[in-house]
Amino acid sequence: MAGRNGRTVRDLRRGNRAEVLQRLYFDGPMSRFELGPVTGLSSGSVSNVVAELVADGLVEEAGSVDSDGGRPRTLLRVAPAAGHMIGVDVGETRVRVELFDLALTELARTERPLEHQRYDVDVVVGHIRDGIAEVLATTGLAPERLLGVGIGVPGIVAREGEQGAVVHGQTIGWDAVPLEARLRSACLLPDSVPYFADNGARTLGQAEMWFGAGRGARNAVVVLFGSGVGACLVTDDVTGGRAVEYGHLTVRVRGRRCRCGALGCLEAYAGAEALLARWREAGGQVPEGADEETALTALLAAAYPEEGGADPVASAVLEETAEYLGAGLSDLINLFRPERILIGGWAGLQLGARFLPAVRRHAVAYSLRHPAERVAIELGRLGPDAVTVGAAILPLADFFAAGGRRAGAGPDTAPRRAPAWREALRDRASGR
């Protein structure tokens, strides 16, 4: 029966379970006594919900604390072994697959390099399929115990009817690729295990906002700096985070041709692929047959040698790249006035702390003074696994949205993919 606001008793119970779960997840361990005020539930409701969650194996005891003159209070936490998620990063140089428990502790991982046919859809789908099978076999986890598989991909992701997640990746030649349908056909996972695909910059941003350098910020931009450039924007108006095609901001009219086909994109100057091409054109000694990560290592060694003088060509190319990236960041600063800008992605992390001061200097120089004085530009803290962690958060947030019910677990199961709950959980992680 529905109440005046349209919510049924089942909806209320699911909402109460979700509220207790997210409080214990982000703020726990906590006692039943502490859960009442922070959830707004009565002591009786807290006891009933906790009893359900303990019976379902989702919540467990985690020690006790003394109370004021009474019996010690039992602390509760979300049980790490109560669920498992897989995160997948379809990157520019490899496909990385990781298996996590509910606490996002890595249990197994595998990587498969992407070489000459790196964006061939069949190759990528095969790598994801084989990677999922490998991490499950490594741990002996039954496929039906998965809460879901999250996938971070280049490009724009849309949900299109029965096909599910469809990827529009112009820069990698993916034109409306029905990735979820292809995976359903290729992988031997039960139909009850959901897939969640999202832009890789957004999954990177979600991970940094929940657990990394963005935690506690209300307004932030997380930049993914790899072969190309992308970003995730988090503001008061976009609390769940929005992937923006930041790399295709025009920074030079009639400039270099970008791999998207347009002229003068930021990615055509600041992406690792373009950076290495510009070094080669300027006479830099790019190692023969080296992949992008190895070539970028060689560029950094030339620009920042441990001994002797720096290669002026390598130094000049990096300085110009820092200026382009800083100028691009200035647009984000002026438009959105973020508290923090975080730089991640394999190339951003590899360039690291030595490159960052020049980026900061140019970002401030091209920005309006007031917003520039209030933004911190930092490296992300989660390292190269940030995209897979963020991808694993997608099924985790959906599981919490369902009040800790698995897909197909019965009538209390919430509709899949509840973006409002993902936003609410992100807010909880940020301390809002």
SULTANOR-V371785 format. One record per helix or strand. SS is the DSSP state (H for helix, E for strand). FROM is the first residue (numbers start at 0). LEN is the number of residues. Records with the same first field share a line. If there is no record, write none. Layout:
SS: FROM-LEN + FROM-LEN
This chain:
E: 1-1 + 7-1 + 29-2 + 58-7 + 72-6 + 83-7 + 93-8 + 105-8 + 145-8 + 155-4 + 164-5 + 173-4 + 193-6 + 219-6 + 228-7 + 237-7 + 249-1 + 256-1 + 262-1 + 264-1 + 339-5 + 375-4
H: 8-19 + 31-8 + 42-13 + 79-3 + 120-19 + 142-3 + 160-3 + 169-3 + 178-8 + 199-12 + 245-3 + 266-4 + 271-10 + 291-12 + 311-25 + 344-22 + 368-4 + 382-19 + 418-12
